[in-house]
Amino acid sequence: MTNSLDEFNDILSPDESLAQHTWLKLGGNAERFYTPTCRDQLLSLIRACVAAEVPVRVFGSGSNLLIRDGGVSGSVIRISDPLLSEIKVDGNAVTAGGGALLSHVVSESVRAGLAGLENLVGIPGTVGGAIVGNAGGRHADIGEFVRKVEVVTRDGEVVERTGDELTFAYRSSSITDLAVLSVTLQLRPDDSDDLTVRMKKIWIMKRSTQPLADQSAGCIFRNPRGLSAGALIEQCGLKDLAVGEARISDRHANFVVTGPGATSADVESLIDKVRIAVAEKFGVELELEIRKW
Ligand SMILES: Cc1cc2nc3c(=O)[nH]c(=O)nc-3n(C[C@H](O)[C@H](O)[C@H](O)COP(=O)(O)OP(=O)(O)OC[C@H]3O[C@@H](n4cnc5c(N)ncnc54)[C@H](O)[C@@H]3O)c2cc1C
């Protein structure tokens, strides 16, 4: 039996400011913001939204989102630690809930002497967010370790995706389902101390090149094939370019950093300026890596 949406009012925050939940700290409100506390409640809520034909979006930890100033209509459901945050190690496989923080999964696997995920150190956000966007960097992407993903489809059904149903490309995946519930990653055994050293080295390198003390959403643009978006922006002389309280980081030109009072319109206008300058100078159309709601 499908529940009515009214039965979820105790986990509903109407007209919730999403700015407080996103890493850029800006943007409008969600008409209905739900914070489920367990898997069963999450599934019943999704099914109630589907039955009521209310549009649904899933929110992880907001580290890759630019929320428009006008906000978001319909339901936004938060899947983030402590919801679905279990991490289990079984042989060379690690299974993590979609709400687990990627950083926790990285450290658990390194502690267990399993190699692969140490390459993803320093990437904020949840496992669910990492899977849909195939999060990664210079040394690896999460998709290469994925063996199985458990999802909720847009009809509210729980399904396991494996094999050909799972494809990953640069910052994208074949998963277009509504929600990632859990992921099983296949890793390789290695020495835990060696992995810790490697992880620390990658982290130090990352910290020295990225503006991690500032408010940002990571890289704004995807790297065009064979090129670095940051280098193209830098070669246009745009480091430190600002619109309102949003500016191009002087540390890494593919990061937009925001200060108090920044609006989504500031960021969008800055993005447009960068795109125009790079297209004019290099004939390259930059595509967004962040997701705009
Ligand atoms: C300082 C900084 C550094 C970063 N460095 C990197 C980096 O090196 N490499 C990299 O790839 N990214 C990087 N990012 C971007 C970001 O961390 C990743 O994209 C991250 O995986 C997003 O996870 P999230 O939980 O915050 O997702 P959110 O921002 O909340 O959501 C992003 C998208 O994922 C979807 N989503 C989230 N959870 C689920 C779920 N359970 N089921 C289905 N869909 C879901 C949302 O609907 C949305 O479309 C960085 C960001 C910051 C702020």
The ligand as an SDF file (V2000), in Angstrom:
LIG
                    3D

 53 58  0  0  0  0  0  0  0  0999 V2000
   36.3650   21.3720   -2.6740 C   0  0  0  0  0  0  0  0  0  0  0  0
   35.7800   20.3940   -3.6540 C   0  0  0  0  0  0  0  0  0  0  0  0
   36.6170   19.5190   -4.3220 C   0  0  0  0  0  0  0  0  0  0  0  0
   36.0860   18.6080   -5.2460 C   0  0  0  0  0  0  0  0  0  0  0  0
   36.9320   17.7590   -5.8870 N   0  0  0  0  0  0  0  0  0  0  0  0
   36.4220   16.8610   -6.7670 C   0  0  0  0  0  0  0  0  0  0  0  0
   37.2880   15.9500   -7.4430 C   0  0  0  0  0  0  0  0  0  0  0  0
   38.4970   15.9440   -7.2560 O   0  0  0  0  0  0  0  0  0  0  0  0
   36.7290   15.0660   -8.3140 N   0  0  0  0  0  0  0  0  0  0  0  0
   35.3760   15.0280   -8.5490 C   0  0  0  0  0  0  0  0  0  0  0  0
   34.9170   14.2030   -9.3500 O   0  0  0  0  0  0  0  0  0  0  0  0
   34.5290   15.8840   -7.9130 N   0  0  0  0  0  0  0  0  0  0  0  0
   35.0270   16.7880   -7.0340 C   0  0  0  0  0  0  0  0  0  0  0  0
   34.1830   17.6580   -6.4050 N   0  0  0  0  0  0  0  0  0  0  0  0
   32.7470   17.6410   -6.7140 C   0  0  0  0  0  0  0  0  0  0  0  0
   31.9100   16.7750   -5.7310 C   0  0  0  0  0  0  0  0  0  0  0  0
   32.5980   16.5430   -4.5610 O   0  0  0  0  0  0  0  0  0  0  0  0
   31.5110   15.4450   -6.3480 C   0  0  0  0  0  0  0  0  0  0  0  0
   30.8110   15.6480   -7.5310 O   0  0  0  0  0  0  0  0  0  0  0  0
   30.6520   14.6140   -5.3690 C   0  0  0  0  0  0  0  0  0  0  0  0
   30.6760   13.2890   -5.8250 O   0  0  0  0  0  0  0  0  0  0  0  0
   29.2160   15.0970   -5.2360 C   0  0  0  0  0  0  0  0  0  0  0  0
   28.5880   14.3670   -4.1900 O   0  0  0  0  0  0  0  0  0  0  0  0
   27.4100   15.0170   -3.3250 P   0  0  0  0  0  0  0  0  0  0  0  0
   26.9120   14.0030   -2.3770 O   0  0  0  0  0  0  0  0  0  0  0  0
   27.8590   16.3060   -2.7290 O   0  0  0  0  0  0  0  0  0  0  0  0
   26.3200   15.2860   -4.4610 O   0  0  0  0  0  0  0  0  0  0  0  0
   25.3450   16.5370   -4.5970 P   0  0  0  0  0  0  0  0  0  0  0  0
   26.1340   17.7530   -4.9060 O   0  0  0  0  0  0  0  0  0  0  0  0
   24.4120   16.5870   -3.4580 O   0  0  0  0  0  0  0  0  0  0  0  0
   24.5380   16.0900   -5.9070 O   0  0  0  0  0  0  0  0  0  0  0  0
   25.1930   16.0060   -7.1570 C   0  0  0  0  0  0  0  0  0  0  0  0
   24.3260   15.1470   -8.0920 C   0  0  0  0  0  0  0  0  0  0  0  0
   24.2920   13.8160   -7.5880 O   0  0  0  0  0  0  0  0  0  0  0  0
   22.9410   13.3830   -7.4050 C   0  0  0  0  0  0  0  0  0  0  0  0
   22.9060   12.5090   -6.2220 N   0  0  0  0  0  0  0  0  0  0  0  0
   23.4590   12.7370   -5.0030 C   0  0  0  0  0  0  0  0  0  0  0  0
   23.2420   11.6780   -4.1880 N   0  0  0  0  0  0  0  0  0  0  0  0
   22.5360   10.7660   -4.9110 C   0  0  0  0  0  0  0  0  0  0  0  0
   21.9900    9.4600   -4.6370 C   0  0  0  0  0  0  0  0  0  0  0  0
   22.1170    8.8420   -3.4450 N   0  0  0  0  0  0  0  0  0  0  0  0
   21.3040    8.8450   -5.6240 N   0  0  0  0  0  0  0  0  0  0  0  0
   21.1500    9.4250   -6.8580 C   0  0  0  0  0  0  0  0  0  0  0  0
   21.6240   10.6470   -7.1660 N   0  0  0  0  0  0  0  0  0  0  0  0
   22.3210   11.3060   -6.2000 C   0  0  0  0  0  0  0  0  0  0  0  0
   22.1430   14.6600   -7.2100 C   0  0  0  0  0  0  0  0  0  0  0  0
   20.7810   14.4590   -7.5710 O   0  0  0  0  0  0  0  0  0  0  0  0
   22.8600   15.6160   -8.1550 C   0  0  0  0  0  0  0  0  0  0  0  0
   22.3970   15.4430   -9.4700 O   0  0  0  0  0  0  0  0  0  0  0  0
   34.6890   18.5920   -5.4830 C   0  0  0  0  0  0  0  0  0  0  0  0
   33.8440   19.4630   -4.7880 C   0  0  0  0  0  0  0  0  0  0  0  0
   34.3790   20.3640   -3.8830 C   0  0  0  0  0  0  0  0  0  0  0  0
   33.4560   21.2900   -3.1380 C   0  0  0  0  0  0  0  0  0  0  0  0
  1  2  1  0
  2  3  1  0
  2 52  2  0
  3  4  2  0
  4  5  1  0
  4 50  1  0
  5  6  2  0
  6  7  1  0
  6 13  1  0
  7  8  2  0
  7  9  1  0
  9 10  1  0
 10 11  2  0
 10 12  1  0
 12 13  2  0
 13 14  1  0
 14 15  1  0
 14 50  1  0
 15 16  1  0
 16 17  1  0
 16 18  1  0
 18 19  1  0
 18 20  1  0
 20 21  1  0
 20 22  1  0
 22 23  1  0
 23 24  1  0
 24 25  2  0
 24 26  1  0
 24 27  1  0
 27 28  1  0
 28 29  2  0
 28 30  1  0
 28 31  1  0
 31 32  1  0
 32 33  1  0
 33 34  1  0
 33 48  1  0
 34 35  1  0
 35 36  1  0
 35 46  1  0
 36 37  1  0
 36 45  1  0
 37 38  2  0
 38 39  1  0
 39 40  1  0
 39 45  2  0
 40 41  1  0
 40 42  2  0
 42 43  1  0
 43 44  2  0
 44 45  1  0
 46 47  1  0
 46 48  1  0
 48 49  1  0
 50 51  2  0
 51 52  1  0
 52 53  1  0
M  END
$$$$
